[in-house]
Amino acid sequence: MPAVNALKAFWLAYLSQPASDRAIYRAIRRRKFRRIMEIGLGDGGRALRMIGLARRYWGADEIRYVGVDLFEAGSAEAGPNLTLKQAHRLLRRTGVRSHLVPGDPFQALARTANSLAGNELVLISMREAAESLERAWFYLPRMLAPEALVLVARPGDGSGEKEPVWQPVSRDEILALAAAASRRRAA
């Protein structure tokens, strides 16, 4: 899979659908991320677009993509789920180092927090179970690069908008969520 050209990069950042993903593509263009982690892959299309955009700035061997998902164990109500095998096939075409971690966010991050550190961009989908995600925050700080950007999908603005809105989570908020998860673990 080749890197995207300038026209495609512009289209992704300002004209692509769903419109909510444009903020992600603009962040990749602006900050030129190499290490991307996505919790909740969906159909894998966004992953391919993010990797293609990152390939505009870096060689395939310099990019790492981590995908955390329930894969075939996910619920049908959450939308289309890739199987683990389909996701491997999809990402293999990109030529980048990819790590797919099956499981809910808590289980997956508990297993990989120390081995997959240095993530510069982390996306957390609305599809993830709230309880598992609350517990998973404990592991996230150690997985982040110093200037990492964490975006969480939140429900639309209430004006009939069904698309999620990607909102940044500050380092202080991440540390507070991790501390709260730590207290729950101790109890």
N, C-alpha and C positions, 0 to 999 in steps of 0.2 A: 504494500500500500504506500504510494508516494505521499510526500508532504503536500499540503494544500498550497495553491498559488495565492498571490496577493488579492485577486478578485474574490476567490472563494473565502479567504480569511475575512474580507470585508463583509461578504454576504452572511457568513456565520455570525459575526459580531453585531450586525445591524438589521438583517432581513430574515434570518432563518426562523423556522417554526420548530418547536413551540417558542414563542417570544421570551418566555421566562429563562430559557437556556442562554440567551444572548449575553447576559451578565457574566456567565461562566467563560464564554469564548472571548469576551473583551478582557477579562482578567488574565487569561492565558496569553493573549496578544501583548498586554501591557507588561506583565511580569515574567513571561517566558518560562513557565513552570516545566520542570523535567520529571518530577516525582509526583504522580497523581494517584490518589486513593478515592475510590467511589464505594460507598456503602449503599447497596441497593442498585443493581445494574439495570433492571427493567429488560428491555429488548436488546440492549447493547449498542444501539445506534449512537447515543451520546458519547459513549466510550470511544467509538471509532472516530467521531468528529473531533473530540478532544485530543486524541493521539495524533490524528492527521495535522491538527493545528500546531501541536507541540513539535512535530517533525519539521515544521517550517523553520524552526529556530535551532533544533538540535538533531544530531544523528540518531538513528534508531537505537544504537548501542548505548546512548546516554540517557534514554528515557526509560522510566519504570512505571508501570501501571499496576495497581493493586485493586482487585475487585472483590468485595465482600457481599455475599448474597446467599439466600436460602436455596437458590437454584430450583431444581425440580421439587424440592420439599415445600416451596412457598405456596401460599393460598391463591386460588384462582381469582378471588375478589380483588387482589392487589394489582391485577393486570398481567400482561404476558410475562412469563418467566422462561428464561433460557435454561436448558439443562447444563450441567457442568461441561459435558462434552461439546455442546454447541458453542458455549462461551470460549472454550479452549480453541476450537476451530476458527472462530471469529477473530480472536485476538492474535492468533498465530500469523494471520495474513499481514498484520501491521509490521512485523519484524522487531517490535520492541520487547523488552523483558516484561513479561506479565506474570503476576501471581494471583491466582484465583483461590479465595478462601471460602469454602462452604460453611454455612452456619449462620445463626443469628449474630447480631453485632457483638454481644457480650462474649459468646463462645469463641467467635473468630478472633476478636482482638485479644482475648486472654491467651490464645495460642500463639499469636504472631507479634505481639506488641514489641518485643525486644529484637526480633529479627527483621522487621520491616519499618525501621525508623527513618526519619529524614523526609517525611512527606511534605511537599510544599503546597499542595492543593488537596483539600479533603472535601468531598461532597457527601452529604448525608440525606438520603431520600426520605420522603414522607411515608413511604411504603413500609418502613421498619417498625417493628413493635415497640411501643413506648417504654415498656418495662425493661426490655433487653437493652434498649438504647440508653436509658437512665443508668444502668449498671455499667455499660461499656465506656462511659465518659472517664471512668477511673484510669483506663489504659491509654486514652488518646494523647495526653500531654507528652508522654515519652515517645510517641510515634511522629511527632511534628518537628519540622525544621524550625529554626529560630524565627523566621519571618513568614511562617505558614499562613495561608488563608483557609479558613474553615467556613463552608457555606452549608446552611441547613435549609431544606425545603420546608416552607410553611404554607398553610392553605392560602388561597387567593385573597384578594382584598375585600371580598364580600359583595362585589357589584355584579354578581353572576359569573365572575371569572372562575373557571375551573382549573386553570393552570396554577401550579404552585409558584411561590415567589421565593427566590434564593436569597437568604439573608445571611450576612456575615456574623460570625460569633467571635467576639474579642478574646484575646489571651486571658484576660481576667475572668470572663464568663466561663471559659473552658476550665480554668483552674477551680472556680467555684463549683462547677458541675462535677468535676473530678473529686473534690473534697466531699461533696454531698454523697457521691457514690461510695467513697471510702467509709464514711460514717455508716451507711447502710450495710456495708460488708462486715463491719465490726459488730453491728448489733445482732 
